[in-house]
Amino acid sequence: LKLFELAAMVSANDDPKRRKVDLAPLNQEVLTSTGREKLRETFAAAKPFPHGVIAPICEEEAFAAINEEMKEGLRCTFKESDLFKLYQTQDLSGMQDDPQFKGLIQLRNAIYSETFRAFISEVAQCGPLTDRVDLAASTYTDGCHLLCHDDVIGTRKISFILYFSDNSEEWTKADGGALELYGQQPGAPEGVPEQIPSACVLPTWNSMAFFTVQPGVSFHAVQEVFAVERPRLSVQGWFHAADPPPKATLATLAQITATATQVPDFSLNWTAPEAPLSAALSDEDKAFLSQWMDEQYLQEENLEAISARFEQDSSVELRSFLKESRATPVAEAARARDLKDGFSGTPPHPYNAGVGEGWKLSGVPHLGRNLTFEANGEADQVGTQLVDIQKSLFQTAAFGRWLKAATSLTCIGHRGEVRRFRPGLDYTVATHGQMTQGDSVLDCTWTMVYAGADDQSDEQAMWDTGEVGGFEAYIGTDESGESAQAAEVYRADDDDGPLVSIHAAPNNLSLVMRDQGTMRFVKYVSGRAPGSRFDISQVYSIEQPESSEEGEEEDEPDSEGEEAGQ
C-alpha cells in the first residue's frame, strides 16, 4: 500500500512543472489526499459492486475542447449484434501525435500515466496496473444500447468511461443511456446476476465512472438511449493487470460460449386426432386444422410449394397463418395488455411492467430476459389465448403431420413456451448452450405484434426494417474458435450476417431447421417499438435421416474430385 501511496503523491523532489504536463487536462484536485481518501471510501462501499464516479474529471475548458476534437475529427463505424447497437471509433491506443487530436492524446496520456494509474490502483485497492493502453470512443444515438456483461476479457482489471454526452441541457433518466449495474441473484449459483439492475449511473458531462472488473460479478449494461438528436458520446477503456483474474469460467464470455451439459426434454404426448406422426395428412386432419389455420395453408398445391421452399432454404415464413377469427382476438388482447402496462407511452418503462396475472420475469440478463406465461389463478387474457393456441394446435398430432407435409420432417417430441418481449427491456442472446447436441431440431415460432391498420402502416415498417429490433436471427459459430480480437469486441466484426433473419409480424409463423452449430436470438426490442413481441416458441425433435456407411463408401469422391467440388 505504501508503494501505491508514494507513486500517487508528489514528493518534495518532484518537478511541479513535469507533474502538471503529465496530468493535464485532468482535474488534479481529485488527486489530493483528501479527495483520494473520500473516493476510496465511497468506491469500496458502493453497491452492487465497487464503483465510483469522478466529476469533474477534467478542467472544463479543456474537456469542451476535446469534445469538439472528437466530434469534428473521429469517424465512427456502425456496429450491431445480439449484444449491442452502437457507433464505434478506431482503437485510440495507437493514435500518434496529431495536431487535430492534441487534447484527446493529452487526455489519453494523462489517464495512463504512472501517477494516475497509481491513484486508481489505490482508490480501487486492486493491486498494480500495467502501462498497457486500451481505449476507444463510442457514440450512442437514440435506440443504441449495450446489453448486460461483465467486461472480463484477458487481463482487464478496471473499466472506465469518460462521458462527453450532449450538454446542451441536463442529462436525465428520461434520456436513457445510463450505466446499469447488476447485483448477484440471491440464492442463485455464483456468477448469476439479478434480473433487474440495482444501481444506475447517468452519463453526466465531464465525469468518469469506473469499477473493478470481476468474473461473474461486475455485470453492467448501457441502457438504450431515448434522447433524440442528443448523442451519448463517451471514451471507454480498461486498465490492465499483469495476469488474468481468477474464476475466469464465471465470465460472461465463458458462459456464452459454454456448451450445454444437459439435453432439453421433449414431451412425447400429442393430442388427437390419433395417427402416426409420419402418416400422410388426412381429410380428418385438414378438417381439424381448418378450425385454426388459414385455408390457404391446407391446400395441396400450397403445401407442395411450402415444402419445396423449405427443402431449398431450410426455413420458411407464413404470413396470416391463423384464421382471422383466431388471430384477431389475440391481436386485440395483446394491444390492450400493452396499453394497460404503459407501453404506448414514452420510455423508459419499469422493469417489472407486465409482471403478474400469469406472466413472470424469466432468464438472466447476460443471456436473455423476457416474460413467460404460466396460467395460475387469475390469468391474463392474451396469455391464456396463446396457451390455448399452443395446446390446441401446435401440440396436436394433426399439426405434427401437417409439419411432415410442409417440411418432409417427421416430428417425434415437442417443447415450447409462451413469451413476451417488452419494449425497452427484453431480448435473448445467442449462446453455445442453446445449440443442439448432435441432432437437428425444427423451430416453429408464431408471433403477434402491433403493426397498425395494414401492411403499409408506419408501425409495420418499423418492425420490417429491424430498426426497433424484435426480429429473430440465426447465426453460425466459428468452428475454428473465436480469436482474442473477436472476443474483445463481442463478435462485432462478423460481417457475414445471420443465416436467417425473421422480422416480427402479426400472425406470422416461421419454420426453421436448426442444425448443430447454429444459435439463435431475439434482438432487443427498442423502447420506440410500437408494442411488445408476443410469441409461441415451439421446438420439435425430429427423426434424423439414417446414414448408410456402404453408400457413403460408394459415393466417396477421390481427393482431386473432392477438392475441385469445393
Disulfide bonds with the S-S distance in Angstrom:
none
